[in-house]
Amino acid sequence: MQEILPGLFLGPYSSAMKSKLPILQKYGITHIICIRQNIEANFVKPNFQQLFRYLVLDIADNPVENIIRYFPMSKEFIDGSLQTG
């Protein structure tokens, strides 16, 4: 994962896998957005629901998916997490 803004990190699902818990805690991660396709729901899922707040978005990976509809919800989630430190 990479810090793209102060306190905001971006990375693949592997950045939040069970083996990465010490790294997530080291960087003070408190909120995670998990983006997956419906068919991935059985194996791409929140690993630490007791430790982090999650926003899970089931979004199809195709060129006609309307991802803009997820922007307000995602922005609210990110803004809320940044406001709480």
Secondary structure, 3 states (H helix, E strand, C coil): CEEEECCEEECCHHHHCHHHHHHHHHCCCCEEEEEECHHHCCCCCCCCCCCCEEEEEECCCCCCCCHHHHHHHHHHHHHHHHHCC
